Amino acid sequence: MEPVVILSRQEQEYLLCAIESGLRVASPRQFFLWTQGQVQALLPHQVLVCLQLGPGAALVRLECVHGTVLAPAAQLALTDPHDGLALRIARHCTQGGRLPALADFGTAADQPLEGFRDETRRMGFDSVLVHGTGPTSAGGSVFVLFGLPLRPNPRHAYFLELLLPHLHLALGRLPASQLPAGGAPARPLSAREAEIIGWLRAGKSNDEMGRLLGISALTVKNHLQRIYRTLGVSNRAHALARCMDLRLLEE
């Protein structure tokens, strides 16, 4: 018999706050504020990768949420829609019936997800926590948390289990996003947009790109939004992956 987890009064308050706040999440901005606010209070982490998986564990949607700066190369390695670390961990856990899965790579060997130890630590994370719905008629979802600041333990897995249905429903309410796919973009990128993609690959922030190009950070942001719509993506990592697919980053 599994041990009973008794929540403290403060944990109960955090859980109720996270559930109540999650009911109102209906946009990417609200999802970000919720996961990096109320959810963080109960379950601290550095990066949250949310995946919707269809039949045969095919990736339908991927969202990466983090409150700290994440280098573009590291984010792409985590969230590559073809072979990213988060996707491989999600499929490994889903197909093997290993949900929830918890690994603390800062301790002894023979951890769950041991096969991902070296790659995860190279990215600067010592811990991973994974949980998901399993297959459902509407498609399953998996949530992969990287970098829990405290030594993760079964209590953290229980917190994620309590939040799982609310994460799943909130993710499903977000506007549909497109993953990088084959075929040409809706239109060719302009010369300025190509410049911005180049600086994006170099890891420059909006402010840094603005100074380099002699434009404001807001103008850079507007260019990025047009680039995302043109490429059919939702964030920087997806834009870089899409450009790599289309060989737009080649000289």
Backbone as CSV, one residue per row, in Angstrom:
resi,resn,N_x,N_y,N_z,CA_x,CA_y,CA_z,C_x,C_y,C_z
1,MET,0.838,-1.193,0.000,0.000,0.000,0.000,0.873,1.242,0.000
2,GLU,0.542,2.187,-0.894,1.321,3.413,-0.976,1.071,4.279,0.262
3,PRO,2.136,4.976,0.744,1.947,5.828,1.922,0.999,6.984,1.621
4,VAL,0.202,7.371,2.613,-0.728,8.476,2.462,0.040,9.790,2.599
5,VAL,-0.189,10.710,1.667,0.449,12.027,1.724,-0.549,13.002,2.336
6,ILE,-0.167,13.592,3.431,-1.021,14.570,4.106,-0.475,15.960,3.820
7,LEU,-1.280,16.807,3.211,-0.858,18.153,2.877,-0.928,19.059,4.102
8,SER,0.068,19.897,4.234,0.039,20.890,5.303,-1.030,21.935,4.986
9,ARG,-1.351,22.758,5.967,-2.349,23.812,5.759,-1.908,24.756,4.638
10,GLN,-0.616,25.104,4.613,-0.117,25.991,3.569,-0.192,25.330,2.203
11,GLU,0.151,24.039,2.127,0.066,23.313,0.861,-1.371,23.221,0.374
12,GLN,-2.305,23.032,1.289,-3.716,23.008,0.903,-4.141,24.351,0.315
13,GLU,-3.670,25.442,0.898,-4.002,26.771,0.388,-3.394,26.984,-0.990
14,TYR,-2.136,26.560,-1.166,-1.483,26.687,-2.473,-2.236,25.874,-3.528
15,LEU,-2.644,24.657,-3.155,-3.343,23.792,-4.106,-4.681,24.402,-4.506
16,LEU,-5.456,24.870,-3.540,-6.747,25.469,-3.841,-6.582,26.716,-4.711
17,CYS,-5.570,27.531,-4.420,-5.316,28.731,-5.207,-4.954,28.368,-6.645
18,ALA,-4.115,27.336,-6.812,-3.712,26.914,-8.151,-4.902,26.383,-8.947
19,ILE,-5.770,25.613,-8.292,-6.943,25.054,-8.971,-7.909,26.164,-9.374
20,GLU,-8.210,27.061,-8.439,-9.140,28.151,-8.739,-8.617,29.049,-9.843
21,SER,-7.335,29.375,-9.811,-6.747,30.234,-10.839,-6.723,29.536,-12.192
22,GLY,-6.492,28.220,-12.183,-6.433,27.472,-13.431,-7.743,27.444,-14.178
23,LEU,-8.854,27.603,-13.464,-10.161,27.583,-14.119,-10.336,28.744,-15.084
24,ARG,-9.594,29.820,-14.889,-9.747,31.018,-15.716,-8.723,31.100,-16.838
25,VAL,-7.830,30.135,-16.921,-6.772,30.179,-17.942,-7.358,29.872,-19.312
26,ALA,-7.182,30.809,-20.256,-7.718,30.595,-21.606,-6.835,31.206,-22.681
27,SER,-5.665,31.714,-22.306,-4.760,32.316,-23.287,-3.328,31.947,-22.929
28,PRO,-2.402,32.006,-23.889,-1.000,31.688,-23.579,-0.437,32.555,-22.457
29,ARG,-0.791,33.838,-22.440,-0.286,34.721,-21.384,-0.806,34.274,-20.025
30,GLN,-2.087,33.940,-19.926,-2.651,33.474,-18.660,-2.028,32.145,-18.244
31,PHE,-1.763,31.270,-19.214,-1.143,29.984,-18.914,0.250,30.201,-18.337
32,PHE,1.006,31.133,-18.942,2.348,31.435,-18.450,2.280,31.965,-17.018
33,LEU,1.428,32.961,-16.778,1.334,33.560,-15.448,0.884,32.537,-14.407
34,TRP,-0.021,31.645,-14.790,-0.519,30.626,-13.859,0.567,29.617,-13.505
35,THR,1.211,29.062,-14.528,2.214,28.028,-14.267,3.443,28.592,-13.565
36,GLN,3.785,29.847,-13.843,4.949,30.442,-13.210,4.596,31.177,-11.917
37,GLY,3.325,31.161,-11.539,2.882,31.792,-10.307,2.333,30.776,-9.336
38,GLN,1.025,30.523,-9.426,0.367,29.649,-8.461,0.899,28.210,-8.508
39,VAL,1.161,27.695,-9.707,1.685,26.323,-9.800,3.088,26.257,-9.220
40,GLN,3.904,27.285,-9.489,5.263,27.323,-8.948,5.271,27.325,-7.425
41,ALA,4.272,27.969,-6.828,4.228,28.043,-5.365,4.127,26.658,-4.735
42,LEU,3.428,25.756,-5.403,3.269,24.395,-4.885,4.341,23.454,-5.418
43,LEU,4.778,23.699,-6.640,5.689,22.772,-7.300,6.785,23.559,-8.034
44,PRO,7.780,24.072,-7.327,8.827,24.884,-7.969,9.606,24.095,-9.020
45,HIS,9.936,24.766,-10.125,10.705,24.151,-11.202,11.287,25.253,-12.068
46,GLN,12.261,24.901,-12.894,12.880,25.879,-13.785,12.192,25.923,-15.148
47,VAL,11.871,24.777,-15.691,11.280,24.707,-17.029,10.145,23.688,-17.023
48,LEU,9.032,24.059,-17.646,7.887,23.155,-17.814,7.637,22.981,-19.302
49,VAL,7.676,21.729,-19.765,7.368,21.427,-21.163,6.056,20.650,-21.183
50,CYS,5.078,21.178,-21.927,3.744,20.588,-22.011,3.572,19.978,-23.400
51,LEU,3.186,18.717,-23.458,3.053,18.032,-24.735,1.683,17.384,-24.842
52,GLN,1.053,17.529,-25.997,-0.155,16.781,-26.323,0.238,15.720,-27.336
53,LEU,-0.092,14.476,-27.024,0.277,13.349,-27.861,-0.976,12.692,-28.416
54,GLY,-0.955,12.420,-29.710,-2.066,11.753,-30.364,-1.829,10.259,-30.475
55,PRO,-2.546,9.596,-31.381,-2.370,8.155,-31.575,-0.921,7.813,-31.922
56,GLY,-0.425,6.726,-31.347,0.939,6.315,-31.617,1.965,7.250,-31.029
57,ALA,1.580,8.028,-30.026,2.461,9.000,-29.364,2.946,10.084,-30.321
58,ALA,2.173,10.358,-31.370,2.527,11.437,-32.291,2.336,12.785,-31.591
59,LEU,3.275,13.679,-31.780,3.212,14.985,-31.128,2.221,15.883,-31.850
60,VAL,1.256,16.412,-31.098,0.225,17.289,-31.645,0.495,18.740,-31.269
61,ARG,1.000,18.950,-30.061,1.236,20.309,-29.569,2.370,20.275,-28.559
62,LEU,3.159,21.352,-28.532,4.241,21.464,-27.565,4.348,22.909,-27.107
63,GLU,4.373,23.108,-25.788,4.548,24.429,-25.206,5.663,24.355,-24.171
64,CYS,6.574,25.326,-24.193,7.664,25.390,-23.223,7.499,26.667,-22.416
65,VAL,7.417,26.531,-21.084,7.169,27.665,-20.204,8.294,27.746,-19.184
66,HIS,8.903,28.914,-19.072,9.978,29.097,-18.092,10.069,30.571,-17.725
67,GLY,10.385,30.838,-16.474,10.447,32.205,-16.001,11.829,32.804,-16.028
68,THR,12.853,32.005,-16.328,14.225,32.497,-16.403,14.727,32.391,-17.842
69,VAL,15.840,33.067,-18.110,16.406,33.048,-19.462,16.923,31.649,-19.789
70,LEU,16.537,31.155,-20.936,16.978,29.846,-21.415,17.620,30.059,-22.778
71,ALA,18.880,29.675,-22.916,19.596,29.870,-24.173,18.832,29.206,-25.318
72,PRO,18.761,29.877,-26.484,18.012,29.299,-27.608,18.439,27.880,-27.960
73,ALA,19.743,27.616,-27.916,20.217,26.273,-28.263,19.715,25.239,-27.260
74,ALA,19.714,25.618,-25.976,19.225,24.694,-24.949,17.728,24.479,-25.082
75,GLN,16.993,25.554,-25.374,15.543,25.414,-25.522,15.213,24.539,-26.725
76,LEU,15.961,24.713,-27.807,15.721,23.890,-28.990,16.017,22.419,-28.696
77,ALA,17.095,22.161,-27.939,17.428,20.776,-27.593,16.346,20.151,-26.723
78,LEU,15.716,20.951,-25.879,14.639,20.453,-25.034,13.349,20.232,-25.813
79,THR,13.053,21.150,-26.744,11.712,21.201,-27.330,11.663,20.904,-28.820
80,ASP,12.744,20.430,-29.401,12.712,20.074,-30.819,11.533,19.127,-31.061
81,PRO,10.610,19.473,-31.974,9.407,18.652,-32.157,9.669,17.309,-32.822
82,HIS,10.892,17.104,-33.292,11.222,15.827,-33.940,11.944,14.881,-32.984
83,ASP,12.910,15.435,-32.192,13.727,14.551,-31.361,14.203,15.257,-30.098
84,GLY,13.434,16.213,-29.590,13.830,16.939,-28.397,13.823,16.060,-27.160
85,LEU,14.593,16.463,-26.156,14.704,15.668,-24.930,13.351,15.491,-24.256
86,ALA,12.558,16.549,-24.168,11.257,16.444,-23.498,10.348,15.449,-24.206
87,LEU,10.352,15.472,-25.531,9.512,14.550,-26.295,9.951,13.112,-26.074
88,ARG,11.254,12.866,-26.074,11.739,11.496,-25.884,11.429,10.991,-24.480
89,ILE,11.562,11.860,-23.485,11.214,11.464,-22.124,9.719,11.165,-22.023
90,ALA,8.895,12.021,-22.627,7.440,11.821,-22.579,7.050,10.499,-23.226
91,ARG,7.604,10.199,-24.385,7.270,8.945,-25.065,7.774,7.749,-24.286
92,HIS,8.966,7.859,-23.720,9.532,6.775,-22.916,8.610,6.445,-21.740
93,CYS,8.132,7.472,-21.065,7.283,7.261,-19.891,5.887,6.785,-20.280
94,THR,5.341,7.338,-21.362,3.985,6.984,-21.786,3.920,5.555,-22.316
95,GLN,4.849,5.230,-23.202,4.819,3.910,-23.821,5.189,2.805,-22.837
96,GLY,5.992,3.143,-21.842,6.404,2.127,-20.884,5.543,2.072,-19.639
97,GLY,4.472,2.880,-19.588,3.628,2.896,-18.411,4.358,3.359,-17.169
98,ARG,5.258,4.349,-17.338,6.105,4.798,-16.226,5.653,6.162,-15.700
99,LEU,4.376,6.358,-15.527,3.856,7.633,-15.052,3.230,7.469,-13.675
100,PRO,3.554,8.350,-12.721,4.533,9.438,-12.829,5.957,8.899,-12.750
101,ALA,6.912,9.703,-13.205,8.327,9.339,-13.139,9.085,10.487,-12.502
102,LEU,9.989,10.150,-11.606,10.740,11.149,-10.860,12.195,10.729,-10.818
103,ALA,13.094,11.637,-11.182,14.521,11.323,-11.172,15.295,12.470,-10.550
104,ASP,16.166,12.144,-9.608,17.079,13.108,-8.995,18.493,12.695,-9.379
105,PHE,19.018,13.317,-10.427,20.325,12.933,-10.947,21.472,13.480,-10.107
106,GLY,21.154,14.241,-9.078,22.203,14.738,-8.197,22.575,13.742,-7.118
107,THR,21.881,12.622,-7.071,22.168,11.604,-6.063,22.756,10.371,-6.748
108,ALA,22.511,9.213,-6.180,23.127,7.981,-6.678,22.624,7.617,-8.072
109,ALA,23.332,6.658,-8.664,22.951,6.175,-9.992,21.713,5.291,-9.881
110,ASP,21.336,4.707,-11.019,20.167,3.825,-11.099,18.881,4.555,-10.737
111,GLN,18.806,5.816,-11.168,17.588,6.591,-10.992,16.592,6.214,-12.086
112,PRO,15.298,6.440,-11.835,14.358,6.357,-12.960,14.798,7.343,-14.039
113,LEU,14.570,7.028,-15.282,15.014,7.842,-16.421,16.531,7.907,-16.497
114,GLU,17.203,6.879,-15.993,18.667,6.864,-15.964,19.276,7.092,-17.341
115,GLY,18.611,6.603,-18.378,19.153,6.759,-19.726,19.228,8.202,-20.196
116,PHE,18.541,9.103,-19.499,18.552,10.517,-19.868,19.435,11.356,-18.941
117,ARG,20.155,10.694,-18.031,20.941,11.410,-17.013,21.947,12.374,-17.643
118,ASP,22.847,11.856,-18.492,23.937,12.682,-19.012,23.416,13.858,-19.826
119,GLU,22.446,13.599,-20.673,21.911,14.663,-21.519,21.218,15.733,-20.681
120,THR,20.480,15.303,-19.667,19.776,16.253,-18.804,20.762,17.111,-18.021
121,ARG,21.802,16.503,-17.501,22.782,17.244,-16.710,23.598,18.190,-17.582
122,ARG,23.848,17.800,-18.833,24.557,18.720,-19.741,23.761,19.995,-19.969
123,MET,22.464,19.910,-19.872,21.614,21.087,-20.039,21.472,21.900,-18.755
124,GLY,22.106,21.415,-17.685,22.091,22.169,-16.452,21.002,21.795,-15.472
125,PHE,20.353,20.641,-15.674,19.278,20.210,-14.780,19.678,18.927,-14.057
126,ASP,19.391,18.880,-12.758,19.701,17.693,-11.963,18.476,16.842,-11.660
127,SER,17.302,17.319,-12.051,16.092,16.567,-11.703,15.039,16.710,-12.793
128,VAL,14.208,15.672,-12.886,13.102,15.646,-13.847,11.894,15.017,-13.156
129,LEU,10.741,15.610,-13.382,9.485,15.058,-12.884,8.501,15.016,-14.046
130,VAL,7.903,13.863,-14.269,7.027,13.661,-15.426,5.712,13.050,-14.974
131,HIS,4.619,13.576,-15.524,3.324,12.931,-15.314,2.457,13.241,-16.530
132,GLY,1.473,12.393,-16.768,0.597,12.585,-17.910,-0.715,11.864,-17.719
133,THR,-1.636,12.151,-18.610,-2.976,11.579,-18.510,-3.051,10.147,-19.005
134,GLY,-2.090,9.744,-19.831,-2.257,8.501,-20.564,-3.199,8.751,-21.733
135,PRO,-3.392,7.766,-22.604,-4.254,7.973,-23.775,-5.698,8.267,-23.364
136,THR,-6.324,9.232,-24.025,-7.738,9.525,-23.830,-8.378,9.689,-25.202
137,SER,-9.704,9.711,-25.238,-10.393,9.851,-26.514,-10.107,11.197,-27.176
138,ALA,-9.762,12.190,-26.349,-9.471,13.525,-26.884,-7.980,13.763,-27.035
139,GLY,-7.163,12.737,-26.809,-5.718,12.905,-26.885,-5.129,13.087,-25.501
140,GLY,-3.984,12.497,-25.271,-3.349,12.583,-23.958,-2.400,13.753,-23.863
141,SER,-2.007,14.086,-22.650,-1.032,15.143,-22.439,-0.008,14.678,-21.420
142,VAL,1.217,15.189,-21.575,2.319,14.864,-20.674,2.997,16.166,-20.282
143,PHE,3.370,16.280,-19.017,4.020,17.477,-18.505,5.371,17.078,-17.918
144,VAL,6.438,17.699,-18.425,7.795,17.369,-18.014,8.390,18.590,-17.320
145,LEU,8.727,18.441,-16.052,9.311,19.527,-15.270,10.801,19.271,-15.107
146,PHE,11.608,20.261,-15.455,13.058,20.165,-15.324,13.527,21.126,-14.228
147,GLY,14.518,20.688,-13.454,15.176,21.579,-12.513,14.349,21.949,-11.308
148,LEU,13.909,20.950,-10.551,13.259,21.254,-9.280,14.333,21.712,-8.296
149,PRO,14.212,22.892,-7.699,15.297,23.427,-6.870,15.531,22.646,-5.592
150,LEU,14.492,21.985,-5.085,14.640,21.142,-3.909,14.803,19.691,-4.348
151,ARG,15.403,18.875,-3.487,15.523,17.465,-3.824,14.132,16.892,-4.077
152,PRO,13.822,16.484,-5.294,12.469,15.982,-5.569,12.234,14.646,-4.871
153,ASN,11.005,14.422,-4.458,10.651,13.181,-3.781,9.220,12.830,-4.155
154,PRO,8.712,11.667,-3.735,7.351,11.265,-4.113,6.273,12.284,-3.761
155,ARG,6.539,13.141,-2.805,5.577,14.179,-2.454,5.360,15.127,-3.630
156,HIS,6.458,15.478,-4.334,6.338,16.341,-5.506,5.533,15.650,-6.606
157,ALA,5.749,14.345,-6.787,4.979,13.606,-7.787,3.495,13.627,-7.441
158,TYR,3.176,13.582,-6.154,1.780,13.622,-5.721,1.166,14.994,-6.014
159,PHE,1.926,16.058,-5.764,1.435,17.403,-6.085,1.116,17.509,-7.576
160,LEU,2.020,16.983,-8.419,1.786,17.052,-9.855,0.572,16.214,-10.242
161,GLU,0.368,15.085,-9.573,-0.808,14.262,-9.849,-2.098,15.014,-9.521
162,LEU,-2.090,15.778,-8.429,-3.262,16.563,-8.065,-3.542,17.671,-9.070
163,LEU,-2.488,18.250,-9.623,-2.639,19.353,-10.573,-2.844,18.880,-12.009
164,LEU,-2.570,17.599,-12.265,-2.571,17.089,-13.633,-3.855,17.376,-14.406
165,PRO,-5.052,17.061,-13.885,-6.264,17.333,-14.681,-6.446,18.806,-14.985
166,HIS,-5.999,19.675,-14.096,-6.166,21.116,-14.307,-5.152,21.627,-15.338
167,LEU,-3.944,21.080,-15.323,-2.970,21.406,-16.363,-3.466,20.933,-17.725
168,HIS,-3.999,19.720,-17.758,-4.494,19.144,-19.004,-5.619,19.988,-19.601
169,LEU,-6.583,20.385,-18.775,-7.712,21.172,-19.259,-7.272,22.575,-19.666
170,ALA,-6.383,23.185,-18.892,-5.915,24.527,-19.233,-5.154,24.511,-20.549
171,LEU,-4.312,23.513,-20.756,-3.575,23.399,-22.011,-4.535,23.223,-23.177
172,GLY,-5.587,22.427,-22.980,-6.552,22.191,-24.044,-7.373,23.408,-24.400
173,ARG,-7.489,24.375,-23.473,-8.256,25.589,-23.758,-7.462,26.639,-24.513
174,LEU,-6.153,26.463,-24.622,-5.344,27.457,-25.321,-5.644,27.423,-26.816
175,PRO,-5.499,28.560,-27.494,-5.703,28.570,-28.951,-4.781,27.572,-29.621
176,ALA,-5.270,26.968,-30.684,-4.483,25.963,-31.396,-3.195,26.579,-31.909
177,SER,-2.111,25.823,-31.793,-0.824,26.255,-32.345,-0.345,25.196,-33.313
178,GLN,0.514,25.602,-34.222,1.025,24.682,-35.238,2.464,24.335,-34.935
179,LEU,2.809,23.075,-35.155,4.179,22.636,-35.039,4.867,22.778,-36.386
180,PRO,6.198,22.876,-36.379,6.896,22.924,-37.653,6.524,21.739,-38.522
181,ALA,6.224,21.999,-39.756,5.830,20.940,-40.680,6.515,21.171,-42.015
182,GLY,6.343,20.225,-42.896,6.977,20.350,-44.198,6.293,21.378,-45.056
183,GLY,6.877,21.689,-46.182,6.284,22.642,-47.090,6.808,24.044,-46.879
184,ALA,6.570,24.882,-47.854,7.081,26.243,-47.829,6.271,27.096,-46.869
185,PRO,6.873,28.182,-46.327,6.107,29.096,-45.478,5.062,29.828,-46.290
186,ALA,4.158,30.527,-45.568,3.070,31.226,-46.244,3.574,32.254,-47.238
187,ARG,4.743,32.846,-46.978,5.365,33.827,-47.876,6.854,33.815,-47.587
188,PRO,7.699,34.320,-48.500,9.133,34.415,-48.207,9.384,35.410,-47.082
189,LEU,10.398,35.169,-46.282,10.780,36.128,-45.263,11.418,37.343,-45.901
190,SER,11.140,38.519,-45.340,11.761,39.741,-45.836,13.224,39.778,-45.412
191,ALA,13.980,40.710,-45.978,15.395,40.835,-45.628,15.556,41.143,-44.144
192,ARG,14.709,42.030,-43.592,14.801,42.368,-42.184,14.441,41.172,-41.317
193,GLU,13.415,40.402,-41.715,13.034,39.216,-40.952,14.151,38.175,-40.976
194,ALA,14.827,38.042,-42.114,15.946,37.109,-42.199,17.084,37.547,-41.273
195,GLU,17.308,38.876,-41.178,18.310,39.384,-40.245,17.957,39.017,-38.814
196,ILE,16.695,39.194,-38.469,16.253,38.900,-37.109,16.392,37.416,-36.790
197,ILE,16.063,36.557,-37.753,16.247,35.120,-37.549,17.718,34.806,-37.303
198,GLY,18.597,35.470,-38.035,20.031,35.259,-37.841,20.475,35.633,-36.435
199,TRP,20.010,36.782,-35.943,20.360,37.201,-34.582,19.659,36.324,-33.546
200,LEU,18.488,35.807,-33.892,17.789,34.885,-32.994,18.628,33.625,-32.807
201,ARG,19.178,33.135,-33.893,20.026,31.947,-33.819,21.255,32.209,-32.957
202,ALA,21.742,33.461,-32.962,22.919,33.826,-32.171,22.584,34.033,-30.698
203,GLY,21.291,33.911,-30.349,20.899,34.015,-28.952,20.674,35.422,-28.453
204,LYS,20.454,36.379,-29.364,20.265,37.767,-28.963,18.845,38.006,-28.452
205,SER,18.729,38.867,-27.454,17.421,39.256,-26.938,16.802,40.306,-27.848
206,ASN,15.537,40.638,-27.618,14.883,41.685,-28.421,15.613,43.014,-28.286
207,ASP,16.041,43.360,-27.070,16.763,44.609,-26.859,18.090,44.611,-27.619
208,GLU,18.798,43.498,-27.543,20.090,43.416,-28.241,19.903,43.497,-29.746
209,MET,18.886,42.818,-30.273,18.632,42.885,-31.718,18.256,44.300,-32.130
210,GLY,17.467,44.975,-31.291,17.082,46.343,-31.601,18.286,47.256,-31.715
211,ARG,19.231,47.125,-30.778,20.437,47.965,-30.824,21.275,47.646,-32.055
212,LEU,21.391,46.367,-32.391,22.189,45.972,-33.558,21.573,46.446,-34.870
213,LEU,20.235,46.471,-34.922,19.538,46.818,-36.161,19.082,48.271,-36.200
214,GLY,19.272,48.996,-35.103,18.877,50.388,-35.066,17.371,50.593,-35.008
215,ILE,16.663,49.659,-34.359,15.211,49.768,-34.218,14.861,49.502,-32.756
216,SER,13.614,49.722,-32.372,13.213,49.508,-30.988,12.964,48.026,-30.717
217,ALA,13.017,47.670,-29.422,12.715,46.286,-29.035,11.275,45.926,-29.383
218,LEU,10.370,46.912,-29.314,8.967,46.658,-29.673,8.839,46.321,-31.158
219,THR,9.608,47.031,-31.989,9.579,46.733,-33.428,10.121,45.331,-33.691
220,VAL,11.162,44.950,-32.954,11.694,43.586,-33.081,10.617,42.577,-32.715
221,LYS,9.906,42.834,-31.620,8.839,41.928,-31.188,7.762,41.803,-32.259
222,ASN,7.398,42.929,-32.893,6.387,42.890,-33.957,6.868,42.069,-35.143
223,HIS,8.153,42.228,-35.495,8.728,41.410,-36.576,8.652,39.927,-36.214
224,LEU,8.986,39.604,-34.963,8.957,38.203,-34.545,7.553,37.622,-34.628
225,GLN,6.561,38.405,-34.237,5.183,37.920,-34.316,4.784,37.626,-35.754
226,ARG,5.212,38.483,-36.693,4.917,38.227,-38.118,5.655,36.987,-38.606
227,ILE,6.892,36.819,-38.141,7.677,35.635,-38.520,6.976,34.367,-38.022
228,TYR,6.501,34.394,-36.767,5.818,33.232,-36.213,4.592,32.871,-37.052
229,ARG,3.806,33.893,-37.413,2.599,33.623,-38.210,2.965,33.069,-39.582
230,THR,4.019,33.610,-40.165,4.444,33.154,-41.496,4.908,31.706,-41.472
231,LEU,5.648,31.346,-40.415,6.209,29.996,-40.326,5.237,28.994,-39.703
232,GLY,4.142,29.492,-39.119,3.200,28.600,-38.465,3.728,28.030,-37.168
233,VAL,4.408,28.890,-36.375,4.983,28.447,-35.103,4.510,29.389,-34.003
234,SER,4.914,29.081,-32.753,4.416,29.869,-31.632,5.496,30.484,-30.760
235,ASN,6.770,30.125,-30.976,7.818,30.707,-30.145,9.164,30.643,-30.851
236,ARG,10.188,31.141,-30.178,11.525,31.247,-30.777,12.111,29.882,-31.144
237,ALA,12.003,28.936,-30.207,12.576,27.616,-30.469,11.924,26.964,-31.684
238,HIS,10.600,27.068,-31.786,9.893,26.484,-32.933,10.283,27.200,-34.224
239,ALA,10.474,28.524,-34.141,10.869,29.278,-35.333,12.231,28.809,-35.838
240,LEU,13.179,28.610,-34.918,14.502,28.132,-35.322,14.430,26.726,-35.913
241,ALA,13.628,25.857,-35.286,13.481,24.499,-35.803,12.872,24.513,-37.196
242,ARG,11.871,25.353,-37.392,11.211,25.462,-38.702,12.185,25.968,-39.753
243,CYS,12.988,26.979,-39.385,13.973,27.512,-40.331,15.031,26.469,-40.680
244,MET,15.386,25.638,-39.699,16.341,24.563,-39.984,15.733,23.556,-40.952
245,ASP,14.443,23.223,-40.742,13.763,22.304,-41.657,13.765,22.840,-43.083
246,LEU,13.528,24.161,-43.192,13.436,24.792,-44.505,14.791,25.253,-45.045
247,ARG,15.845,25.023,-44.260,17.214,25.407,-44.629,17.316,26.921,-44.860
248,LEU,16.583,27.673,-44.059,16.635,29.126,-44.187,17.844,29.704,-43.441
249,LEU,18.509,28.893,-42.633,19.653,29.374,-41.885,20.971,29.100,-42.607
250,GLU,20.903,28.450,-43.742,22.118,28.167,-44.489,22.577,29.406,-45.217
251,GLU,23.876,29.501,-45.406,24.448,30.656,-46.121,23.931,30.651,-47.557
